[in-house]
Amino acid sequence: MSIRYYEQHADEFFQRTVDADMATTRARFAALVRRTGHILDAGCGSGRDARAFHELGFEVTAIEAAAPLAELARQYTGLPVQVMTFDQITWRERFDGVWACASLLHVPRSELTAAVRCLRDSLVLGGSLFMSFKYGSGEREVAGRRFTDLDEAGAQRLLSAVGGLELLSSAIDEDLRAECAGQRWLGLLCRRF
């Protein structure tokens, strides 16, 4: 459902998100990844963060489920962007960091544990994972997109079910886009053990 939305609205979504200033959150995450380490941008959207990590000197692998959005991200970043969903990830202990910014929120709650396990397994031991969700506790559909919201209690349940991830920090932030003022996000920074 959500993939179809991004296939149909790739240009509009790219324009709405490419300039969102995620520098502070990216810096917190990047500080936990070894210098010049390998980062997976899982659900890269516009490619905004993949490009920023690449410019900081990291090796970046980017994936995006919606082919038209992946093509826009390729053009914007100059990096290869693979068309892939979370359940297609088979990498094992390959990445020093996984960045899943506003992407896992489209996975149904019943499939979320499995998706996060795929990301966890792709990390080296000690590797860092960032993931963000709209703040809340429900599941909903809005204009052709599915959302699984997460609050602190839901995050604890998710991490317990996934296993092998230590929560380093969590933050509740306001949406950076003007048209989404008042919406809140839960960001989780974790380490694989």
ABEGO torsion letter per residue (X at the ends): XAAAAAAAAAAAAAAAAAABBAAAAAAAAAAABBBGBBBBBBGAEAGAAAAAAAAAGBBBBBBBABAAAAAAAAAAAGBBBBBBBAAABABBGABABBBBBGAAAABBAAAAAAAAAAAAAABBBGBBBBBBBBBEABBBBBGGBBBBBBBAAAAAAAAAAAEGBBBABBBBBBBABAAABGBBBBBBBBBBX
